[in-house]
Amino acid sequence: MNADVYQVVGNHYQKAYQHWTLVINCDLDYLAGNSTKYVVRWRKKDSLNDLHKALHYLNKLEESRDKPLARLMSFEEIVCEVNTFSDVNKLSVLERSFVCMLSTWQTRDELKMAREILFLLFDEAEALDKGAVSKPLTEENLYS
């Protein structure tokens, strides 16, 4: 049986382009893959707790790596793959940026930028937990 067909119960798994396929296609390591997984699903599953998990994996990535593992795809190919994944999964601009940053990072400064993006997502999650009505950040409302 195809592992993409049989899934554990949960609507965060019911997508045409699943996160684990992105991880495989873009050669993400364990830490980057897990960090991005929690960012991709935070709205659908465990909100602020998922973002804390994403931060935990990002922290370990920063502690354990000075440079990324060798990648088989070019920067442009990875960005294209992340964009396709983001479109299918309706990721916000911030979520897309975080996934792209961890999929393509080359320097520690880029990991710091990913952290800043994650903190913006924390702000959004905390506002939602307080009952604020928030639209995901998109190209249309980015500058409003």
C-alpha positions as semicolon CSV with decimal commas, in nm:
position;residue;x (nm);y (nm);z (nm)
1;M;0,000;0,000;0,000
2;N;0,124;0,348;-0,088
3;A;0,219;0,544;0,226
4;D;0,071;0,863;0,076
5;V;-0,269;0,694;0,046
6;Y;-0,286;0,543;0,394
7;Q;-0,261;0,819;0,651
8;V;-0,310;0,858;1,021
9;V;-0,633;1,040;1,101
10;G;-0,593;1,416;1,082
11;N;-0,681;1,677;0,823
12;H;-0,327;1,818;0,833
13;Y;-0,219;1,505;0,642
14;Q;-0,484;1,519;0,371
15;K;-0,300;1,719;0,105
16;A;-0,212;1,643;-0,255
17;Y;0,152;1,743;-0,186
18;Q;0,254;1,621;0,156
19;H;0,535;1,765;0,363
20;W;0,741;1,448;0,364
21;T;0,745;1,456;-0,015
22;L;0,891;1,809;0,000
23;V;1,155;1,688;0,249
24;I;1,253;1,405;0,017
25;N;1,246;1,616;-0,301
26;C;1,457;1,896;-0,150
27;D;1,694;1,673;0,051
28;L;1,615;1,842;0,381
29;D;1,797;1,705;0,682
30;Y;1,612;1,577;0,988
31;L;1,625;1,904;1,184
32;A;1,519;2,134;0,898
33;G;1,251;1,885;0,793
34;N;1,099;1,871;1,139
35;S;1,116;2,246;1,191
36;T;0,937;2,311;0,863
37;K;0,683;2,036;0,937
38;Y;0,565;2,215;1,249
39;V;0,542;2,550;1,070
40;V;0,339;2,394;0,789
41;R;0,084;2,239;1,024
42;W;0,055;2,490;1,314
43;R;-0,274;2,641;1,194
44;K;-0,437;2,300;1,152
45;K;-0,313;2,107;1,451
46;D;-0,145;2,238;1,764
47;S;-0,109;2,615;1,713
48;L;0,148;2,775;1,942
49;N;0,283;2,438;2,060
50;D;0,374;2,344;1,704
51;L;0,560;2,674;1,660
52;H;0,752;2,605;1,983
53;K;0,849;2,265;1,841
54;A;0,963;2,434;1,518
55;L;1,181;2,668;1,723
56;H;1,325;2,377;1,921
57;Y;1,437;2,203;1,599
58;L;1,571;2,531;1,459
59;N;1,773;2,582;1,778
60;K;1,926;2,236;1,743
61;L;2,001;2,301;1,376
62;E;2,186;2,620;1,468
63;E;2,377;2,442;1,745
64;S;2,481;2,147;1,534
65;R;2,560;2,285;1,188
66;D;2,792;2,554;1,061
67;K;2,696;2,484;0,703
68;P;2,418;2,286;0,535
69;L;2,452;1,936;0,405
70;A;2,523;1,906;0,033
71;R;2,211;1,940;-0,177
72;L;2,131;1,763;-0,502
73;M;1,906;2,039;-0,636
74;S;2,004;2,393;-0,730
75;F;1,878;2,693;-0,533
76;E;1,632;2,774;-0,813
77;E;1,498;2,418;-0,824
78;I;1,444;2,415;-0,447
79;V;1,264;2,752;-0,456
80;C;1,041;2,625;-0,736
81;E;0,963;2,309;-0,537
82;V;0,887;2,508;-0,220
83;N;0,661;2,742;-0,417
84;T;0,467;2,449;-0,563
85;F;0,433;2,292;-0,218
86;S;0,329;2,627;-0,067
87;D;0,065;2,687;-0,333
88;V;-0,088;2,340;-0,296
89;N;-0,091;2,371;0,084
90;K;-0,204;2,735;0,087
91;L;0,084;2,855;0,304
92;S;0,099;3,219;0,406
93;V;0,385;3,440;0,290
94;L;0,557;3,397;0,627
95;E;0,517;3,019;0,629
96;R;0,641;2,996;0,269
97;S;0,940;3,218;0,355
98;F;1,033;3,004;0,656
99;V;1,014;2,679;0,457
100;C;1,215;2,832;0,173
101;M;1,477;2,972;0,410
102;L;1,535;2,636;0,581
103;S;1,534;2,456;0,247
104;T;1,801;2,681;0,091
105;W;2,009;2,821;0,378
106;Q;2,383;2,859;0,329
107;T;2,489;3,083;0,620
108;R;2,413;3,120;0,988
109;D;2,269;3,464;0,909
110;E;2,004;3,293;0,700
111;L;1,914;3,074;0,996
112;K;1,881;3,391;1,204
113;M;1,644;3,531;0,941
114;A;1,441;3,210;0,961
115;R;1,422;3,263;1,338
116;E;1,288;3,616;1,285
117;I;1,021;3,482;1,051
118;L;0,929;3,223;1,312
119;F;0,892;3,495;1,576
120;L;0,649;3,678;1,347
121;L;0,447;3,356;1,328
122;F;0,454;3,339;1,709
123;D;0,306;3,689;1,720
124;E;0,031;3,582;1,482
125;A;-0,046;3,265;1,680
126;E;-0,059;3,455;2,009
127;A;-0,298;3,709;1,859
128;L;-0,520;3,426;1,734
129;D;-0,512;3,259;2,077
130;K;-0,637;3,587;2,227
131;G;-0,929;3,583;1,988
132;A;-0,806;3,832;1,733
133;V;-0,932;3,776;1,383
134;S;-0,630;3,747;1,158
135;K;-0,594;3,682;0,790
136;P;-0,282;3,495;0,686
137;L;-0,022;3,728;0,543
138;T;-0,046;3,718;0,165
139;E;0,092;3,921;-0,121
140;E;-0,236;4,116;-0,131
141;N;-0,224;4,235;0,232
142;L;0,152;4,239;0,288
143;Y;0,181;4,616;0,272
144;S;-0,156;4,717;0,412
